[in-house]
Amino acid sequence: MKIPHKKALTFSMAANKLYQLPPLLSLILLFLTPVQAQTNRINFEQFSLTEGLSFSTVNEITQDHRGFVWIATEDGLNRYDGTTFRIYRSTKGDSTTIGNNGVNAVYEDPFERLWVGTTGELSLYDRDLDIFHTMKGTANVSISGIAGVSESKLWIIGNAASGKDIFSYDLESNKISPVPLNAIQGLKA
């Protein structure tokens, strides 16, 4: 009766020649090989009204190129700097505030401009002056999403009196118009 040999670790070198290491040497090399476990951890922090968040329901979150976290809520736009919250709310009669406290969307485009979509209009944040500019032609559009198409054009997801769901906003002409379905069909994610 022939006793089967224990299998040894095999490896390939140049010219596709196979070499066998003795089982004991294979085990020694295996235990001497450094093994490193995944050490990167993701830390989560939970915020509520107690920590300064303006509303308990969050509609959207984004982080801008400066590291600020922008949180869209039903009671204003929250900016978190890693320590404290700054809340931006609409003030009646003040055209430098967001147009509506019901903030649904916040988006930073590739040109580092921060766009805010509310239940009533689109606003652009002016970082230098710490104010908002309401974009003409977007009144009465309940905005739920914003995407950049080019430097001068945004696509907006929302509802208006016309019932259309996707709009194109031209920043040069300040005109908003429905996007035809055939303009969307050839796009790939």
C-alpha positions in Angstrom: 0.0 0.0 0.0 1.4 3.4 -1.1 1.1 6.2 1.4 0.0 9.5 -0.3 2.4 12.4 0.1 1.2 15.5 1.9 0.6 18.3 -0.6 3.2 21.1 -0.5 2.9 24.7 -1.4 3.8 25.3 -5.1 4.8 28.5 -6.7 5.9 29.6 -10.2 9.1 31.3 -11.1 10.4 32.5 -14.5 10.0 30.2 -17.5 6.9 28.7 -15.8 8.8 26.1 -13.8 7.0 24.9 -10.8 8.9 24.4 -7.6 7.7 22.7 -4.4 8.6 23.8 -0.9 8.6 21.2 1.8 5.4 21.4 3.9 7.2 22.5 7.1 8.9 25.4 5.3 5.6 26.3 3.7 4.0 26.6 7.1 6.9 28.7 8.5 6.7 31.1 5.5 3.0 31.3 5.9 3.2 32.3 9.6 6.1 34.7 9.0 4.3 36.6 6.3 2.9 39.8 7.7 -0.8 39.9 7.8 -2.6 43.2 8.3 -6.3 43.5 9.1 -8.4 46.3 7.8 -7.8 49.2 10.2 -9.6 52.0 8.5 -12.7 52.8 10.4 -15.6 55.0 9.4 -16.8 57.2 12.3 -20.4 58.2 12.3 -21.8 61.0 14.4 -25.5 61.4 15.0 -27.0 64.9 15.2 -30.4 66.0 16.4 -32.1 69.2 17.5 -30.1 69.0 20.7 -26.8 69.4 18.8 -28.1 72.3 16.7 -29.7 70.7 13.7 -32.7 72.9 12.6 -35.1 70.0 11.9 -35.1 66.3 12.6 -36.0 65.3 9.0 -33.0 65.6 6.5 -33.8 65.8 2.8 -30.2 65.8 1.4 -26.6 66.1 2.5 -23.5 67.2 0.6 -20.0 68.2 1.4 -18.4 71.1 -0.4 -14.8 71.5 -1.6 -14.0 73.4 1.6 -15.1 70.6 3.8 -18.4 72.1 5.0 -21.3 69.7 5.3 -24.6 71.2 4.0 -27.8 69.6 5.3 -31.1 70.3 3.6 -34.1 70.2 6.0 -37.7 71.3 6.2 -36.6 74.2 8.4 -33.7 75.7 6.6 -30.3 74.9 5.3 -27.7 73.8 7.9 -24.0 74.2 7.4 -21.8 72.0 9.7 -18.1 72.9 10.0 -17.2 69.9 12.1 -18.0 71.6 15.4 -21.0 73.8 15.1 -24.1 74.4 12.9 -24.9 77.5 11.1 -28.6 77.7 10.0 -29.7 79.6 7.0 -33.4 80.4 6.9 -35.7 82.5 4.7 -36.6 85.9 6.0 -39.6 87.6 4.5 -38.7 90.7 2.6 -35.0 89.9 2.6 -33.8 88.9 -0.9 -30.4 87.8 0.4 -31.8 84.7 2.2 -33.0 81.4 0.8 -36.4 81.7 -0.8 -38.1 79.1 1.4 -37.3 77.2 4.6 -38.3 73.9 3.0 -34.9 73.0 1.6 -35.0 69.8 -0.5 -31.8 69.8 -2.5 -28.2 71.2 -2.1 -25.6 70.7 -4.9 -22.1 71.9 -5.5 -21.3 72.0 -9.2 -17.8 71.4 -10.7 -17.2 75.2 -10.6 -17.6 75.2 -6.8 -20.9 77.0 -6.8 -23.4 75.9 -4.2 -27.0 75.6 -5.4 -30.0 75.3 -3.1 -33.4 74.0 -4.2 -36.4 74.7 -2.0 -40.1 74.1 -2.2 -40.4 77.4 -4.1 -37.3 78.3 -6.0 -33.6 77.9 -6.8 -30.9 79.9 -5.0 -27.2 80.4 -5.5 -25.0 80.8 -2.4 -22.4 83.6 -2.5 -19.6 82.5 -0.3 -17.8 85.8 -0.2 -20.8 87.7 1.0 -22.5 84.8 2.9 -25.8 85.5 1.1 -28.1 83.8 -1.4 -29.2 85.0 -4.8 -32.6 83.8 -6.0 -32.5 82.7 -9.6 -35.1 84.4 -11.7 -37.7 82.2 -13.4 -37.7 79.5 -10.8 -40.5 80.8 -8.6 -43.2 78.2 -7.9 -41.0 75.3 -8.8 -40.7 72.8 -6.0 -37.2 71.5 -6.4 -36.2 68.1 -5.2 -32.9 67.6 -7.1 -30.2 69.5 -8.9 -27.6 68.4 -11.4 -25.0 70.3 -13.4 -25.0 69.9 -17.2 -22.5 72.6 -18.1 -21.1 75.9 -16.7 -24.3 77.7 -17.8 -27.0 75.0 -17.5 -28.5 73.0 -14.6 -31.1 70.3 -14.7 -33.6 70.5 -12.0 -35.9 67.7 -10.7 -39.1 69.1 -9.4 -42.8 70.0 -9.8 -44.4 73.1 -11.2 -47.9 74.1 -12.2 -47.3 72.4 -15.5 -46.7 69.1 -13.8 -43.4 68.5 -15.6 -40.7 66.7 -13.6 -37.4 67.7 -15.2 -36.4 71.2 -16.1 -33.4 72.9 -17.7 -32.3 76.2 -16.2 -30.2 78.4 -18.4 -28.0 80.6 -16.2 -27.2 83.1 -18.9 -30.8 83.8 -19.9 -32.4 83.0 -16.5 -35.0 80.8 -18.2 -36.4 77.5 -17.0 -37.9 75.1 -19.4 -39.2 71.5 -19.4 -36.7 68.9 -20.6 -38.1 66.7 -23.4 -38.0 63.0 -22.7 -35.9 62.4 -25.9 -33.1 64.6 -24.5 -32.8 62.3 -21.6 -33.1 58.9 -23.3 -29.6 58.8 -24.8 -27.8 59.7 -21.5 -25.8 57.1 -19.7 -25.0 57.2 -16.0 
